[in-house]
Amino acid sequence: MEHDRGSPASTPGPAGCWPAPLGVTVLIDGDCISPQWITQIEPLLSELGPISTGMVCSRAPAAPGWKQAQSTVSWLSKTTIGDADSVLARHVERLLQTGSTQTICLVTNDKHFAPIARRITHNGGIVWGLGSPNAAASFQKACQHFCAFAPVATTQLELALTAVRASSIS
């Protein structure tokens, strides 16, 4: 399921992809998303534009798998131990205060990320959500764009990107 709300106010980035100038910040809820999903997540993220940074937050039991994934994924710069929604919310707050990002991709299924997505949107950012098809409905609705990573996700992402590109041209 893909939700598309609003259109970016500026022009598309390199190769017609939205967004571009500052890149995409990827924040992964390692408690909700298994490191085994990285092979499905990475191609979807590459369609969003250049990734400026990536961070995973998970409690201790999930961290070793994400540490291993971090060694194979160049954009995944940090793995943090802690409560994902509160740690990533603080990280988002810092990003918003510095104005260092305009697009954030939240990778989770958790309803506790809905307020974070709304906060980003409220501050003029663009929120992409990635999660399983059964991700919390409140999270899906809070994202400007949501794509489930399932076999049809690539088609959904292509449709979403086409809609965003079309709206930025008009």
C-alpha positions in Angstrom: 0.0 0.0 0.0 1.4 3.4 -1.0 0.2 6.7 0.3 1.1 9.9 -1.5 0.3 13.2 0.3 1.5 16.5 -0.9 4.2 17.4 -3.4 7.7 18.7 -2.9 8.1 22.4 -3.4 11.3 22.3 -5.3 12.7 20.5 -8.4 13.6 16.8 -8.7 17.1 15.8 -8.0 19.7 13.9 -10.1 18.3 11.6 -12.8 14.8 13.0 -12.1 14.7 11.3 -8.6 13.1 13.1 -5.7 14.7 14.2 -3.4 18.2 15.3 -4.0 20.1 18.3 -2.7 20.7 17.1 0.8 20.1 13.4 0.3 18.0 11.0 2.3 18.5 10.1 5.9 17.5 6.5 6.6 16.4 5.6 10.2 15.7 1.9 10.8 13.8 0.5 13.8 16.0 -2.6 14.4 13.5 -4.0 16.9 10.8 -4.2 14.3 12.8 -4.8 11.1 15.1 -7.8 10.8 18.6 -7.3 9.3 17.7 -10.1 6.9 15.3 -7.5 5.1 18.3 -5.4 4.1 18.4 -7.1 0.7 14.8 -5.9 0.0 15.2 -2.5 1.7 18.4 -1.4 -0.1 17.0 -1.4 -3.7 13.9 0.5 -2.6 16.1 3.1 -0.9 18.3 3.5 -4.0 15.3 4.8 -5.9 14.7 7.6 -3.5 17.9 9.4 -4.3 21.4 9.6 -2.7 21.5 8.4 0.9 23.4 10.8 3.1 23.4 8.7 6.2 21.7 5.7 7.8 21.2 4.6 11.4 19.7 1.5 13.1 18.5 1.5 16.6 17.7 -1.7 18.4 17.8 -3.3 21.8 20.8 -5.5 22.6 19.4 -8.9 21.3 18.9 -7.5 17.7 22.0 -5.4 17.5 24.6 -8.1 16.5 22.7 -8.9 13.3 22.5 -5.2 12.4 26.2 -4.7 13.2 26.9 -7.4 10.7 24.6 -5.8 8.1 26.3 -2.5 8.8 29.6 -4.0 7.6 28.0 -4.8 4.2 26.0 -1.6 3.5 28.0 1.5 2.9 25.3 4.1 3.8 24.6 2.4 7.2 26.9 4.5 9.4 25.7 3.8 12.9 24.1 1.1 15.0 22.8 2.3 18.4 21.6 0.2 21.3 18.4 1.6 22.9 14.7 2.0 22.7 14.2 2.6 18.9 11.3 5.1 19.0 12.8 7.4 21.6 16.4 7.2 20.3 15.4 7.8 16.7 12.9 10.6 17.8 15.8 12.4 19.4 17.9 12.0 16.3 15.1 13.4 14.1 14.8 16.3 16.5 18.5 17.1 16.1 18.2 16.8 12.3 15.2 19.2 12.2 17.0 21.7 14.5 20.1 21.8 12.2 18.1 21.8 9.0 20.6 19.2 7.7 18.1 17.0 6.0 14.9 17.4 4.1 13.9 13.8 3.5 13.8 11.1 6.1 13.0 7.5 5.4 11.6 5.6 8.5 11.9 1.9 8.2 9.5 0.3 10.7 6.2 -1.3 11.3 5.6 0.4 14.7 2.8 2.8 15.4 5.1 4.7 17.8 6.8 6.2 14.8 3.6 7.9 13.6 4.2 11.0 15.8 7.8 11.2 14.5 6.6 11.1 10.9 4.1 13.8 11.6 6.8 16.0 13.3 9.0 15.7 10.3 6.1 16.7 7.9 5.1 19.6 10.3 8.6 20.9 10.0 8.6 20.8 6.2 10.4 17.5 5.7 9.4 14.7 3.4 8.7 11.3 5.1 9.0 8.1 3.3 8.0 5.0 5.3 9.1 1.5 4.5 7.7 -1.5 6.3 5.9 -4.8 5.9 2.4 -4.8 4.4 1.0 -5.2 7.9 2.8 -2.1 9.3 0.6 -0.1 11.8 -2.0 1.8 9.9 -1.3 5.0 11.9 2.3 4.9 10.8 1.4 4.3 7.2 -1.0 7.3 7.3 1.5 9.6 9.0 4.0 9.1 6.2 3.7 11.2 3.1 4.7 8.1 1.1 4.6 4.5 2.4 5.9 1.4 0.5 5.6 -2.1 1.8 8.6 -4.2 1.0 7.1 -7.1 -0.7 7.3 -8.3 -4.3 5.0 -5.5 -5.4 6.9 -2.8 -3.5 9.1 -1.8 -6.4 6.0 -1.2 -8.6 4.5 0.9 -5.8 7.7 2.9 -5.4 7.9 3.5 -9.1 4.3 4.8 -9.1 5.0 7.0 -6.0 8.1 8.5 -7.6 6.2 9.1 -10.8 3.5 11.0 -8.9 6.0 13.0 -7.0 8.0 13.9 -10.2 4.8 14.9 -12.0 3.6 17.1 -9.1 7.0 18.8 -8.9 6.9 19.7 -12.6 3.5 21.3 -12.5 
